[in-house]
Amino acid sequence: MPGENFSRRVARAAAVGGGRGYRRQTPLSWYGIVFVICVLGIALIAYSRYEANRPAATVKPKPVIPPTTSNLWKVGLELDICGKLTKLPPSTSPGAFTTDGTGVVTIEPSLAPVPAGATGKNAVLNAFLVPNGISLTNTNLTVAPPRPPSTTTTTTTVPSKGSTTTGPTSTTTSTTTTTTTLPASRTYSNGQSCAGGKGIVQTEVWQSPSAKRGKIYTKNASTIRFRNGQLFTIAFVPKGTVIPKPTSAKAIAQYLIANPAGVSAGATGVAPPTSPVVVPSSTTTTTTAKSSKSASSSKG
């Protein structure tokens, strides 16, 4: 019957759509999602207002660790081999870490091929030792051979005695040969015989020329950072031996008086004054003088 088919279809649709009890259930999950979205929205609005009203945080610049490219430092450094103080010969090439053979080490990062590589934490003892032929470890000290002596020839022309500026002159030629003596190239190792005992490699550092006491390093001395006005004595002596300050301590003290901030000439526009340094060395000077006098003379 057509009526029965219609009734069956209605009943089937009611079964598929759920009964009356199903339709009366509350969609808790939907309400939960809406609640979470509202809470997140309110939280984001509150955080945005907080950020908008809070003053911007100031970014602190990174601290600058000296030496910088504006610095020119000087430290004293010598070797003590079994009780004999020895200066290193002059550096053979320019750079950020050099010595003039007087026991004074000059630290000027602006002269390095890559200045940043010689500033701050990179300015350590090994940065000077390696280019100057010295190897320093916890147990060994290797000294490079001495360099050839340097010879300087100076010619000076002065007016001869009793002549005018246009008259005959006297010429003086002076040749000076300076030799810095170093021990023969060799390696000193802990336990070797030295000054009546067993030597050990040690480095004493004074933070200033006036410091009464220094600090002795037997490990990682090559990584000690430079500071303006320090004194270094790299020693191979028996344990307990009193290690002397470098003889260049006086020159370093004079430099600190003249340039206490250790500022380079490029940073100030004025070259910092330097102190005269007396270099103990063997010097041979040969002087040859030739003088010519006016041929015209009158007899009384």
VENTA-V819411 format. One line per field, one symbol per residue. ss: DSSP state (A for helix, B for strand, O for the rest). A space follows every 10 residues. Layout:
# VENTA-V819411
ss = ???
This chain:
# VENTA-V819411
ss = OAAAAAAAAA AAAAAAAOOA AAAOOOOAAA AAAAAAAAAA AAAAAAAAAA AAAOOOOOOO OOOOOOOOOO BOBBBBBBBB BOOBBBOOOO OOOOOOBBBO OOOBBBBOAA AOOOAAAAOA AAOBAAAAAA AAOBBBOOOB BBBOOOOOOB BBBBBBBBBO OOOOOOOOBB BBBBBBBBBO OOOOOBBBBO OOBBOOBBBB BBBBBBOOOO OOOOBBBOOO AAAOBOOOOO BBBBBBBBOO OOOOOOOOAA AAAAAAAAOO OOBOAAAAOO OOOOOOOOOO OBBBBBBBBB OOOOOOOOOO
